[in-house]
């Protein structure tokens, strides 16, 4: 199961979508897009400081680019 699917299932099983009345799959897509955007920002920060792109720890989820899901 992909990360987005896991997040969607967690949202659904906890009825976390009720507060915004937004379908769980849309919230899961939004959250994975946020994670991908944060990863991009961290990479940009690391390049700015001349440290290269941040290393991806072994086993870390590979997120799709925002909007590609």
KASUL-V67417 format. One line per field, one symbol per residue. phi: phi as a letter, one per 20 degrees, with the letter a starting at -180 (. if undefined). psi: psi as a letter, one per 30 degrees, with the letter a starting at -180 (. if undefined). Layout:
phi = ???
psi = ???
//
This chain:
phi = .fggfffgfffffdlffffdldggfffffgffffffffgffffffffgemdmfffeggnffeeffgnee
psi = kleeeeeeeeeefghffeefhkkeeeeeeeeeeeeeeeeeeeeeeeeegggakkkjkkfkkjklkkff.
//
